[in-house]
């Protein structure tokens, strides 16, 4: 119980990294700093501009009868 109280007071927790199983002391449970950096490098991507195709109604769609009234 003393270890838990000491960890709460210091704001850090000792545990094994769930990714590389190295012993770490971090504020929150999760991958260690080295694993987080590697994940960011592996998973990051450049932003791309995607142009959406212009809307074209289907051929089976007929105009509204009210709109055709003259």
C-alpha positions in Angstrom: 0.0 0.0 0.0 3.0 2.3 0.6 4.1 1.9 -3.0 0.7 2.9 -4.3 0.6 6.0 -2.0 4.1 7.0 -3.1 3.1 6.6 -6.7 0.0 8.7 -6.3 2.0 11.4 -4.5 4.7 11.6 -7.2 2.2 11.4 -10.1 4.1 8.5 -11.8 3.6 4.8 -12.0 6.1 2.0 -12.5 5.1 -0.6 -15.1 6.2 -2.6 -18.1 5.6 -1.0 -21.5 2.8 -3.0 -23.1 4.6 -2.7 -26.5 8.2 -3.5 -25.8 8.0 -4.8 -22.2 10.7 -2.5 -21.0 10.3 -1.3 -17.4 9.2 2.4 -17.4 8.1 5.1 -15.0 5.4 7.3 -16.6 2.5 9.4 -15.5 0.0 7.2 -17.4 -0.2 3.6 -18.4 0.6 3.0 -22.1 3.5 2.8 -24.5 6.8 4.2 -23.3 8.2 7.5 -24.8 10.4 5.6 -27.3 7.5 3.5 -28.5 5.2 6.5 -28.8 7.8 8.3 -30.9 8.2 5.2 -33.2 4.4 4.9 -33.5 4.1 8.6 -34.4 6.8 8.2 -37.1 5.2 5.0 -38.5 1.6 6.2 -38.5 1.9 9.8 -39.5 0.9 10.8 -43.0 1.0 14.0 -45.1 -2.3 15.8 -45.5 -3.6 15.5 -49.0 -6.1 17.6 -51.0 -8.9 15.3 -52.3 -11.2 16.6 -55.0 -14.7 15.3 -54.7 -16.3 14.4 -58.0 -19.0 16.9 -59.2 -22.5 15.7 -58.4 -24.4 14.3 -61.4 -27.9 13.1 -60.9 -28.8 9.5 -61.9 -30.4 9.1 -65.3 -33.5 7.6 -63.9 -34.3 10.7 -61.9 -37.0 12.9 -63.5 -37.5 16.6 -62.8 -40.2 17.6 -60.5 -43.6 18.3 -62.2 -44.1 21.6 -60.4 -40.7 22.8 -61.5 -41.6 22.1 -65.2 -44.8 24.2 -65.0 -44.6 27.3 -67.1 
